[in-house]
Amino acid sequence: MSAKQQLYACICSVVALVALLVSCGKDPASKLDLSVVSIPATDDADLRRFLARLDSQAKADPSSATNRGRLAMAYDANGFSEAAVATYAQAASLDPREMRWPYLQALANSQQGNIESAVQLMEQAIRLDPTYLPSYLAKGYWLLDLGRHQEACENFRTSETVKSTSQFKLPLVLGLIQCHFELGDDEQARQLLAELPNSDLPPYALQVRDRVLRTRQNERVEIPMLNQTNSKPLSWSDPVAGAVVEFTRGLSGESLLAQKLIDGSRAADGLPLIRSLRSQYPAEAHLLELHSAALVELDRHAEAIEVLETGIGEFKGEHLLHFNLGLLYVTAQRTDEALRQFDRTLAIEPSFVQAYDAKATLLINQNANQAARETLEASLKLRSPDAETHYLLGVLFGGEGEWLQSIDHFTQAIELRPDSASAHASLALSLSEMGRIEDAFAAIQSARKLAPNDPTVQRAVETLVANDVLEAF
């Protein structure tokens, strides 16, 4: 290579290096499109006007993080989650030192199910303000949901060093209990139970406590993640997120707010809002469902039933009113009336699979197994493949001694959910009844490998041994 070529190559290398350094030094947020997000479509005139005003303010001063953040909060408060996430990101780009924007963006991401992104954004918020305890609580429970138990423990322990008040003690201690339990440190989890209040625990806390206590009887049961349980989620004081409520407008936004109040164990606060909405929008059937749900949360079940009984007379053909009324009748042990409401639900909306499930469960509890089977089989024609439905059908067929059908449904349940220890154990019992001993042995071994201490698995093993089908393990 000539001296001239060497010099040219050297210059090119330097230019490339400088370009690389410049590129690496750029803030990734600088590449973010800062064009104001288009207003989502809505039929609510009041909400349209409100969003248009905030949109105009954001466009009038496109460098204002505050205006952009206010627009994001309006989108967030009124259920436009995608627009909210994008606009929060813009606000964070315009003011990278403000923790509110990544914090609220993290919460919005979590509501969309984007938990990994939510964790990353919350870490950014914590770096900007390491004293705000709700950041640690949200991040900790998301880490638990992701199965990152060690990180969750470290996060909760770090949050203990942040100055806090008694209102945060329950979610903090409960988070520590759960992460220790998931890491297999049952003894530490049980010791932490002593720090929980003796009364007034929310349903999720009761679930966690009961599962930890059951380890004493060698009945280890997995704790459901917060987003996988039917219990109300935990809540704690959060002024930053609470400020979003002020941007609620119109029927859709205020309905969403009412639902959040109910879900956050604040039904008493939501009830006046719901009554006001019912007065303003008497033709909206879903407000009756909200009204009833708030009354149920306040243990005013008779009033909740009355609201829906009135509603089904006013709103003909609203299947959800009939369905929810049926559920309330179940709670009130008014079984025949519940079945009639579930049947009415299906007459109006034959593809509503939740009604099939509710009806089948009620029939099983009444030992009406044939009717329950027919109900579940009808639901299979309408729903996507469902492991739980096949499992229940396997149990029902097995209870009637119809082993081939039982085996078929358990097998399908396992194909859909291979980690179901109960399905493997139940399959083993059905196979043994057909004399397929080797297959039964393989099935029970799979069950024991998945969950050796699961009560269903243990009972299956005991049954197989007692019947001399298998040698004692």
DRENTI-823227 format. One record per residue (C-alpha): x, y, z. Coordinates in Angstrom, 2 decimals, always signed. Last residue first. Example, Ala and Ser with C-alpha at 12.3 -4.5 7.8 and 13.67 -1.06 7.14 Angstrom:
[[+13.67,-1.06,+7.14]]
[[+12.30,-4.50,+7.80]]
This chain:
[[-43.14,-45.21,+46.16]]
[[-45.43,-48.07,+47.06]]
[[-45.80,-50.60,+44.25]]
[[-48.42,-49.74,+41.72]]
[[-51.92,-51.01,+41.01]]
[[-52.28,-52.54,+44.43]]
[[-55.50,-50.55,+44.90]]
[[-54.02,-48.84,+47.95]]
[[-50.91,-47.90,+45.96]]
[[-52.88,-46.33,+43.12]]
[[-55.15,-44.51,+45.55]]
[[-52.23,-43.19,+47.62]]
[[-50.47,-41.95,+44.48]]
[[-53.64,-40.20,+43.29]]
[[-54.13,-38.58,+46.68]]
[[-50.56,-37.28,+46.62]]
[[-50.97,-35.87,+43.13]]
[[-54.21,-34.09,+44.01]]
[[-52.64,-32.71,+47.21]]
[[-49.62,-31.27,+45.34]]
[[-46.47,-32.20,+47.23]]
[[-44.68,-33.93,+44.34]]
[[-45.51,-31.15,+41.88]]
[[-44.08,-31.51,+38.35]]
[[-41.98,-34.62,+38.92]]
[[-44.78,-36.27,+40.85]]
[[-47.22,-35.62,+38.01]]
[[-44.82,-36.98,+35.41]]
[[-44.30,-40.09,+37.54]]
[[-48.06,-40.44,+37.82]]
[[-48.40,-40.40,+34.04]]
[[-45.57,-42.88,+33.42]]
[[-47.01,-45.32,+35.98]]
[[-50.47,-45.02,+34.44]]
[[-49.02,-45.75,+31.01]]
[[-47.30,-48.86,+32.37]]
[[-50.46,-49.96,+34.16]]
[[-52.92,-49.66,+31.28]]
[[-55.56,-51.75,+33.04]]
[[-58.38,-49.43,+32.00]]
[[-58.87,-48.31,+35.60]]
[[-55.14,-47.64,+35.77]]
[[-55.42,-45.29,+32.81]]
[[-58.14,-43.30,+34.59]]
[[-56.03,-42.95,+37.73]]
[[-52.92,-41.93,+35.79]]
[[-54.92,-39.35,+33.83]]
[[-55.96,-37.79,+37.12]]
[[-52.34,-37.45,+38.17]]
[[-51.26,-35.98,+34.83]]
[[-54.17,-33.52,+34.86]]
[[-53.44,-32.49,+38.45]]
[[-49.76,-31.90,+37.66]]
[[-50.67,-29.41,+34.94]]
[[-47.32,-28.46,+33.38]]
[[-48.22,-29.84,+29.93]]
[[-51.08,-27.37,+29.49]]
[[-52.79,-27.72,+26.12]]
[[-51.50,-31.23,+25.47]]
[[-52.16,-32.06,+29.11]]
[[-55.81,-30.99,+28.86]]
[[-56.17,-33.01,+25.65]]
[[-54.87,-36.10,+27.42]]
[[-57.21,-35.51,+30.36]]
[[-60.12,-35.25,+27.91]]
[[-59.28,-38.47,+26.08]]
[[-58.59,-40.38,+29.27]]
[[-62.01,-39.43,+30.66]]
[[-63.71,-40.38,+27.41]]
[[-62.08,-43.80,+27.57]]
[[-62.76,-44.13,+31.29]]
[[-66.52,-43.69,+31.36]]
[[-66.83,-44.70,+35.01]]
[[-69.32,-41.94,+35.79]]
[[-66.84,-40.05,+37.95]]
[[-64.27,-40.50,+35.22]]
[[-66.53,-38.72,+32.75]]
[[-66.90,-35.81,+35.17]]
[[-63.19,-35.62,+35.98]]
[[-62.21,-35.70,+32.32]]
[[-64.82,-33.06,+31.56]]
[[-63.29,-30.86,+34.23]]
[[-59.83,-31.34,+32.72]]
[[-61.08,-30.60,+29.21]]
[[-62.62,-27.35,+30.43]]
[[-59.45,-26.39,+32.30]]
[[-57.24,-27.02,+29.28]]
[[-59.17,-24.74,+26.92]]
[[-59.07,-24.95,+23.13]]
[[-60.67,-21.76,+21.74]]
[[-64.31,-21.41,+22.58]]
[[-67.61,-22.11,+20.86]]
[[-67.74,-25.86,+20.30]]
[[-66.06,-26.46,+23.65]]
[[-68.91,-24.60,+25.37]]
[[-71.44,-27.23,+24.32]]
[[-69.25,-29.93,+25.85]]
[[-69.15,-27.95,+29.08]]
[[-72.94,-27.69,+29.27]]
[[-73.51,-31.33,+28.36]]
[[-71.06,-32.41,+31.03]]
[[-72.71,-30.21,+33.64]]
[[-76.12,-31.66,+32.77]]
[[-74.77,-35.18,+33.25]]
[[-72.98,-34.20,+36.45]]
[[-75.96,-32.78,+38.31]]
[[-74.13,-33.21,+41.61]]
[[-75.49,-29.82,+42.74]]
[[-71.96,-28.41,+42.96]]
[[-71.36,-29.79,+39.49]]
[[-74.46,-27.96,+38.24]]
[[-73.22,-24.65,+39.65]]
[[-69.83,-25.12,+38.04]]
[[-71.47,-25.98,+34.73]]
[[-73.65,-22.86,+34.84]]
[[-70.71,-20.59,+35.59]]
[[-68.62,-22.17,+32.84]]
[[-71.41,-21.99,+30.26]]
[[-72.04,-18.36,+31.22]]
[[-68.37,-17.54,+30.75]]
[[-68.61,-18.98,+27.23]]
[[-70.79,-16.18,+25.86]]
[[-71.37,-17.63,+22.38]]
[[-75.13,-18.13,+22.80]]
[[-75.75,-14.43,+23.62]]
[[-79.44,-13.79,+24.35]]
[[-80.42,-17.40,+25.03]]
[[-77.08,-17.91,+26.74]]
[[-77.75,-15.12,+29.22]]
[[-81.28,-16.43,+29.82]]
[[-79.84,-19.84,+30.65]]
[[-77.41,-18.20,+33.07]]
[[-80.29,-16.24,+34.60]]
[[-82.43,-19.36,+35.00]]
[[-79.54,-21.21,+36.61]]
[[-79.09,-18.41,+39.13]]
[[-82.80,-18.44,+39.99]]
[[-82.61,-22.15,+40.69]]
[[-79.53,-21.72,+42.86]]
[[-80.56,-18.89,+45.15]]
[[-77.53,-19.47,+47.36]]
[[-77.03,-15.69,+47.80]]
[[-73.60,-15.99,+46.18]]
[[-75.16,-17.98,+43.35]]
[[-77.88,-15.33,+42.99]]
[[-75.14,-12.72,+42.64]]
[[-73.54,-14.72,+39.84]]
[[-76.90,-15.00,+38.08]]
[[-77.39,-11.24,+38.34]]
[[-74.01,-10.81,+36.70]]
[[-75.08,-13.04,+33.82]]
[[-78.49,-11.40,+33.39]]
[[-76.96,-7.92,+33.30]]
[[-74.25,-9.15,+30.95]]
[[-76.83,-10.44,+28.47]]
[[-78.43,-7.06,+27.84]]
[[-81.42,-8.13,+25.71]]
[[-84.07,-6.01,+27.34]]
[[-82.73,-3.12,+29.36]]
[[-85.33,-1.75,+31.79]]
[[-86.55,-5.05,+33.21]]
[[-83.06,-6.50,+33.34]]
[[-81.99,-3.36,+35.19]]
[[-84.50,-3.59,+38.01]]
[[-83.25,-7.07,+38.86]]
[[-79.73,-5.73,+38.47]]
[[-80.15,-2.94,+41.02]]
[[-82.10,-5.22,+43.38]]
[[-79.31,-7.77,+43.36]]
[[-76.78,-5.10,+44.33]]
[[-79.09,-3.89,+47.09]]
[[-79.26,-7.40,+48.54]]
[[-75.49,-7.75,+48.24]]
[[-74.50,-4.69,+50.25]]
[[-71.09,-6.09,+51.17]]
[[-69.37,-2.80,+50.16]]
[[-67.64,-4.52,+47.24]]
[[-71.04,-5.92,+46.27]]
[[-72.48,-2.40,+46.23]]
[[-69.69,-1.20,+43.95]]
[[-70.23,-4.13,+41.59]]
[[-73.98,-3.41,+41.41]]
[[-73.41,+0.21,+40.47]]
[[-70.78,-0.74,+37.91]]
[[-73.15,-3.28,+36.35]]
[[-75.92,-0.70,+36.33]]
[[-73.55,+1.74,+34.62]]
[[-73.09,-0.84,+31.86]]
[[-76.71,-0.35,+30.83]]
[[-76.20,+3.21,+29.59]]
[[-79.59,+4.75,+28.73]]
[[-79.86,+6.76,+31.96]]
[[-76.71,+8.77,+31.17]]
[[-76.68,+11.85,+33.42]]
[[-78.52,+10.25,+36.35]]
[[-76.61,+7.01,+35.99]]
[[-73.38,+9.01,+35.89]]
[[-74.25,+10.79,+39.13]]
[[-75.05,+7.48,+40.80]]
[[-71.73,+6.09,+39.60]]
[[-69.81,+9.09,+40.95]]
[[-71.55,+8.82,+44.32]]
[[-70.64,+5.08,+44.47]]
[[-66.97,+5.43,+43.54]]
[[-65.79,+6.82,+46.84]]
[[-67.52,+4.04,+48.79]]
[[-66.12,+1.56,+46.26]]
[[-62.57,+2.43,+47.25]]
[[-61.14,-1.07,+47.36]]
[[-58.80,-0.27,+44.44]]
[[-60.87,-2.33,+42.03]]
[[-63.94,-0.27,+42.90]]
[[-62.07,+3.01,+42.48]]
[[-60.60,+1.81,+39.20]]
[[-64.07,+0.91,+37.94]]
[[-65.37,+4.37,+38.84]]
[[-62.44,+5.99,+37.03]]
[[-63.13,+3.94,+33.91]]
[[-66.76,+5.02,+34.03]]
[[-65.56,+8.61,+34.42]]
[[-63.38,+8.31,+31.35]]
[[-66.00,+6.65,+29.19]]
[[-68.83,+8.97,+30.23]]
[[-66.99,+12.25,+29.81]]
[[-63.76,+13.55,+31.33]]
[[-60.96,+12.24,+33.53]]
[[-57.91,+14.50,+33.68]]
[[-58.04,+14.94,+37.45]]
[[-57.66,+11.18,+37.83]]
[[-54.09,+11.38,+36.50]]
[[-53.04,+13.11,+39.73]]
[[-53.56,+9.84,+41.58]]
[[-50.68,+8.26,+39.69]]
[[-48.27,+10.78,+41.19]]
[[-50.02,+10.80,+44.58]]
[[-49.73,+7.02,+45.03]]
[[-51.20,+5.65,+48.25]]
[[-51.35,+1.88,+48.11]]
[[-53.34,-0.81,+46.36]]
[[-53.26,-4.57,+46.26]]
[[-55.23,-6.21,+43.50]]
[[-58.74,-7.52,+44.11]]
[[-58.83,-11.28,+44.08]]
[[-59.44,-13.23,+40.88]]
[[-55.74,-13.96,+40.61]]
[[-53.48,-13.96,+37.57]]
[[-52.40,-10.29,+37.50]]
[[-51.27,-10.41,+41.10]]
[[-49.33,-13.61,+40.56]]
[[-50.85,-16.76,+42.01]]
[[-49.03,-18.30,+44.97]]
[[-47.96,-21.87,+44.28]]
[[-49.20,-24.49,+46.67]]
[[-46.94,-26.46,+49.03]]
[[-48.95,-28.95,+50.98]]
[[-46.34,-30.24,+53.41]]
[[-48.70,-29.55,+56.31]]
[[-46.49,-26.67,+57.43]]
[[-46.42,-25.51,+53.81]]
[[-50.10,-24.74,+54.25]]
[[-49.23,-21.61,+56.21]]
[[-47.53,-20.07,+53.18]]
[[-50.54,-20.78,+51.01]]
[[-52.93,-19.31,+53.56]]
[[-50.92,-16.10,+53.92]]
[[-50.70,-15.54,+50.16]]
[[-54.41,-16.10,+49.66]]
[[-55.30,-13.86,+52.61]]
[[-53.12,-11.10,+51.19]]
[[-54.93,-11.39,+47.86]]
[[-58.30,-11.14,+49.60]]
[[-57.47,-7.92,+51.50]]
[[-56.49,-8.31,+55.18]]
[[-58.90,-6.68,+57.61]]
[[-57.53,-8.53,+60.63]]
[[-54.36,-9.72,+62.35]]
[[-52.15,-7.24,+60.53]]
[[-49.08,-8.74,+58.83]]
[[-45.69,-8.61,+60.58]]
[[-46.10,-12.12,+62.01]]
[[-46.35,-13.44,+58.46]]
[[-42.68,-12.49,+58.03]]
[[-41.66,-15.53,+60.06]]
[[-43.63,-17.78,+57.72]]
[[-41.82,-16.41,+54.66]]
[[-38.46,-16.87,+56.38]]
[[-39.33,-20.51,+57.06]]
[[-40.59,-21.10,+53.52]]
[[-37.33,-20.02,+51.89]]
[[-38.10,-21.79,+48.61]]
[[-37.30,-18.80,+46.39]]
[[-41.02,-18.41,+45.64]]
[[-41.77,-18.24,+49.36]]
[[-39.07,-15.63,+49.93]]
[[-40.50,-13.56,+47.05]]
[[-44.03,-13.87,+48.40]]
[[-43.25,-12.94,+51.96]]
[[-41.17,-9.96,+50.85]]
[[-44.01,-8.68,+48.68]]
[[-46.47,-9.12,+51.53]]
[[-44.19,-7.15,+53.83]]
[[-44.01,-4.26,+51.36]]
[[-47.69,-4.35,+50.39]]
[[-48.73,-4.30,+54.08]]
[[-46.18,-1.76,+55.32]]
[[-46.95,+0.98,+52.80]]
[[-49.73,+2.65,+54.79]]
[[-47.51,+2.55,+57.89]]
[[-45.35,+5.36,+56.56]]
[[-42.14,+5.39,+54.57]]
[[-38.57,+6.65,+54.56]]
[[-36.67,+4.58,+52.03]]
[[-34.36,+1.92,+53.47]]
[[-37.12,-0.68,+53.29]]
[[-37.32,-0.01,+49.54]]
[[-33.93,-1.64,+49.12]]
[[-35.22,-4.80,+50.76]]
[[-38.22,-4.81,+48.41]]
[[-35.93,-4.49,+45.38]]
[[-33.54,-7.18,+46.59]]
[[-36.45,-9.55,+47.13]]
[[-37.86,-8.78,+43.68]]
[[-34.46,-9.33,+42.08]]
[[-34.33,-12.77,+43.69]]
[[-37.85,-13.55,+42.52]]
[[-37.53,-12.75,+38.83]]
[[-40.59,-14.85,+37.96]]
[[-41.99,-12.11,+35.71]]
[[-45.01,-11.59,+37.97]]
[[-42.65,-11.32,+40.93]]
[[-40.65,-8.67,+39.07]]
[[-43.89,-6.78,+38.45]]
[[-44.65,-6.93,+42.16]]
[[-41.29,-5.43,+43.01]]
[[-41.47,-2.70,+40.37]]
[[-44.82,-1.47,+41.64]]
[[-43.62,-1.46,+45.24]]
[[-40.31,+0.21,+44.40]]
[[-41.97,+3.05,+42.50]]
[[-44.58,+3.45,+45.27]]
[[-41.67,+4.34,+47.61]]
[[-40.61,+7.65,+46.03]]
[[-37.21,+8.43,+47.55]]
[[-35.00,+7.22,+44.67]]
[[-36.25,+10.01,+42.40]]
[[-34.58,+10.14,+38.98]]
[[-32.95,+6.74,+39.39]]
[[-36.27,+5.34,+40.59]]
[[-38.05,+6.68,+37.49]]
[[-35.49,+4.99,+35.24]]
[[-35.97,+1.72,+37.11]]
[[-39.70,+2.19,+36.59]]
[[-39.15,+2.46,+32.85]]
[[-37.22,-0.80,+32.77]]
[[-39.83,-2.58,+34.89]]
[[-42.69,-1.32,+32.70]]
[[-40.92,-2.49,+29.56]]
[[-40.71,-6.01,+30.98]]
[[-44.34,-5.81,+32.14]]
[[-45.89,-4.94,+28.79]]
[[-49.35,-6.20,+29.79]]
[[-51.15,-3.10,+28.52]]
[[-51.84,-2.00,+32.09]]
[[-48.14,-2.52,+32.80]]
[[-47.24,-0.16,+29.98]]
[[-49.48,+2.55,+31.44]]
[[-47.83,+2.14,+34.84]]
[[-44.37,+2.43,+33.28]]
[[-45.41,+5.49,+31.28]]
[[-46.61,+7.05,+34.52]]
[[-43.20,+6.54,+36.11]]
[[-41.28,+7.48,+32.95]]
[[-43.21,+10.78,+32.91]]
[[-43.32,+11.56,+36.60]]
[[-39.56,+11.29,+37.13]]
[[-38.70,+14.65,+35.52]]
[[-35.01,+14.97,+34.61]]
[[-35.37,+13.80,+30.99]]
[[-37.65,+16.75,+30.13]]
[[-38.56,+16.74,+26.42]]
[[-37.76,+13.04,+26.08]]
[[-39.86,+12.20,+29.12]]
[[-42.77,+14.18,+27.66]]
[[-42.41,+12.30,+24.36]]
[[-42.42,+8.94,+26.15]]
[[-45.55,+9.99,+28.06]]
[[-47.13,+10.76,+24.67]]
[[-46.44,+7.31,+23.25]]
[[-47.69,+5.51,+26.37]]
[[-50.83,+7.67,+26.56]]
[[-51.69,+7.19,+22.88]]
[[-51.49,+3.44,+23.39]]
[[-53.51,+3.59,+26.63]]
[[-56.49,+5.60,+25.44]]
[[-58.61,+4.76,+28.49]]
[[-59.77,+8.18,+29.63]]
[[-57.27,+8.77,+32.40]]
[[-54.32,+7.72,+30.23]]
[[-55.22,+9.96,+27.29]]
[[-55.67,+12.87,+29.68]]
[[-52.40,+12.03,+31.42]]
[[-50.61,+12.01,+28.07]]
[[-52.03,+15.45,+27.23]]
[[-50.81,+16.73,+30.59]]
[[-47.38,+15.27,+29.88]]
[[-47.14,+17.04,+26.53]]
[[-48.09,+20.34,+28.13]]
[[-45.57,+19.82,+30.93]]
[[-42.82,+18.69,+28.57]]
[[-43.10,+21.97,+26.69]]
[[-41.02,+21.94,+23.50]]
[[-44.06,+21.71,+21.21]]
[[-45.56,+24.94,+22.57]]
[[-48.68,+25.66,+20.50]]
[[-48.93,+21.98,+19.54]]
[[-49.17,+20.83,+23.15]]
[[-51.70,+23.54,+23.97]]
[[-53.81,+22.59,+20.95]]
[[-53.81,+18.93,+22.01]]
[[-54.89,+19.92,+25.52]]
[[-57.86,+21.82,+24.08]]
[[-58.72,+19.05,+21.63]]
[[-58.67,+16.49,+24.44]]
[[-61.25,+18.44,+26.42]]
[[-63.46,+19.06,+23.41]]
[[-63.42,+15.39,+22.44]]
[[-64.16,+14.35,+26.03]]
[[-67.28,+16.50,+26.16]]
[[-68.40,+15.24,+22.75]]
[[-68.07,+11.55,+23.69]]
[[-68.15,+9.59,+20.43]]
[[-64.40,+9.06,+20.56]]
[[-61.63,+8.77,+17.96]]
[[-58.07,+8.97,+19.22]]
[[-56.41,+12.41,+19.13]]
[[-53.32,+12.30,+16.93]]
[[-50.01,+12.08,+18.76]]
[[-48.07,+15.35,+18.78]]
[[-44.98,+14.98,+16.61]]
[[-42.00,+14.30,+18.86]]
[[-40.78,+11.25,+16.95]]
[[-38.10,+9.77,+19.18]]
[[-34.56,+9.83,+17.79]]
[[-33.43,+12.22,+20.51]]
[[-34.65,+9.67,+23.06]]
[[-31.69,+7.47,+22.18]]
[[-29.42,+10.22,+23.59]]
[[-26.49,+10.57,+21.26]]
[[-23.03,+9.83,+22.56]]
[[-22.82,+6.49,+20.84]]
[[-23.51,+8.10,+17.46]]
[[-20.94,+10.82,+18.05]]
[[-18.39,+8.21,+19.09]]
[[-19.17,+6.07,+16.05]]
[[-18.92,+9.04,+13.70]]
[[-15.58,+10.00,+15.25]]
[[-14.33,+6.44,+14.81]]
[[-15.48,+6.33,+11.19]]
[[-13.77,+9.64,+10.46]]
[[-10.58,+8.41,+12.13]]
[[-10.66,+5.18,+10.14]]
[[-11.26,+7.04,+6.90]]
[[-8.31,+9.35,+7.63]]
[[-6.09,+6.35,+8.31]]
[[-7.17,+4.66,+5.09]]
[[-6.40,+7.84,+3.13]]
[[-2.96,+8.15,+4.77]]
[[-2.19,+4.51,+3.97]]
[[-3.32,+5.00,+0.37]]
[[-1.06,+8.06,+0.01]]
[[+1.86,+6.22,+1.57]]
[[+1.36,+3.44,-0.96]]
[[+0.00,+0.00,+0.00]]
